[in-house]
């Protein structure tokens, strides 16, 4: 699980850097913020489960059922996918 969250976070930050490189600064920073949000939430949850951090009540992104938390994570990832799609279209020379 740790490796999967590391890979997901790394890929999100790469998408953000690509968007910034194509002069889509707001989209790139928004995606990087989403990556930071997901990685921080996963880090805190894993730390709580290991007994290293005090309990905070955060769910593990995309895994734990937390009411609206899973919905917000899916919406955030949908935004990341949309920015990635527009960035790839710009890199191919199309409209973004």
C-alpha positions as CSV (number, residue, x, y, z in Angstrom):
1,X,0.0,0.0,0.0
2,X,2.8,2.4,0.8
3,X,4.4,1.8,-2.6
4,X,1.0,2.4,-4.3
5,X,0.5,5.7,-2.5
6,X,4.0,6.8,-3.3
7,X,3.5,6.0,-7.0
8,X,0.2,7.8,-7.1
9,X,1.6,10.9,-5.4
10,X,4.7,10.9,-7.7
11,X,2.5,10.6,-10.8
12,X,0.2,13.4,-9.6
13,X,3.2,15.7,-9.1
14,X,4.6,14.8,-12.6
15,X,1.2,15.8,-14.0
16,X,1.4,19.1,-12.1
17,X,4.9,19.8,-13.4
18,X,3.9,19.1,-17.0
19,X,0.9,21.5,-16.7
20,X,3.2,24.2,-15.2
21,X,5.7,23.7,-18.0
22,X,2.9,24.3,-20.6
23,X,2.0,27.7,-18.9
24,X,-1.0,26.3,-17.1
25,X,0.2,27.4,-13.8
26,X,-3.1,27.4,-11.9
27,X,-4.0,23.9,-13.1
28,X,-0.5,22.6,-12.2
29,X,-0.5,24.1,-8.7
30,X,-4.0,22.8,-8.1
31,X,-3.0,19.3,-9.1
32,X,0.1,19.5,-6.9
33,X,-2.0,20.6,-4.0
34,X,-4.3,17.6,-4.5
35,X,-1.2,15.4,-4.5
36,X,0.0,17.0,-1.3
37,X,-3.5,16.6,0.2
38,X,-3.7,12.9,-0.6
39,X,-0.2,12.1,0.4
40,X,-0.5,13.9,3.7
41,X,-3.7,12.2,4.5
42,X,-2.2,8.8,3.7
43,X,0.9,9.5,5.7
44,X,-1.1,10.6,8.8
45,X,-3.4,7.6,8.5
46,X,-0.5,5.2,8.2
47,X,1.3,6.9,11.1
48,X,-1.8,6.5,13.3
49,X,-2.2,2.8,12.4
50,X,1.5,2.2,13.3
51,X,1.0,4.0,16.6
52,X,3.6,6.7,15.8
53,X,1.1,9.6,15.6
54,X,-1.9,10.5,17.7
55,X,-5.4,9.6,16.4
56,X,-6.9,12.2,14.1
57,X,-9.9,10.5,12.5
58,X,-8.6,10.8,8.9
59,X,-9.5,8.0,6.5
60,X,-7.0,6.3,4.2
61,X,-7.7,7.8,0.8
62,X,-9.5,5.6,-1.7
63,X,-9.6,2.7,0.9
64,X,-11.4,3.6,4.1
65,X,-15.1,4.4,4.1
66,X,-15.5,7.8,5.6
67,X,-18.8,9.1,4.4
68,X,-18.1,12.0,2.1
69,X,-14.3,11.5,2.3
70,X,-14.3,8.9,-0.5
71,X,-16.4,11.2,-2.7
72,X,-14.1,14.1,-2.2
73,X,-11.1,11.9,-3.0
74,X,-12.7,10.7,-6.2
75,X,-13.6,14.3,-7.3
76,X,-10.1,15.4,-6.6
77,X,-8.7,12.6,-8.7
78,X,-11.2,13.4,-11.5
79,X,-9.7,16.9,-11.5
80,X,-6.2,15.5,-11.8
81,X,-7.3,13.2,-14.7
82,X,-8.9,16.2,-16.5
83,X,-5.8,18.3,-16.2
84,X,-3.7,15.4,-17.4
85,X,-6.0,15.0,-20.4
86,X,-5.8,18.7,-21.3
87,X,-2.0,18.8,-20.8
88,X,-1.6,15.8,-23.1
89,X,-3.8,17.4,-25.7
90,X,-1.6,20.6,-25.6
91,X,1.5,18.5,-25.9
92,X,0.1,16.9,-29.1
93,X,-0.6,20.4,-30.5
94,X,-4.4,20.4,-30.0
95,X,-6.7,22.5,-28.0
96,X,-6.7,22.4,-24.2
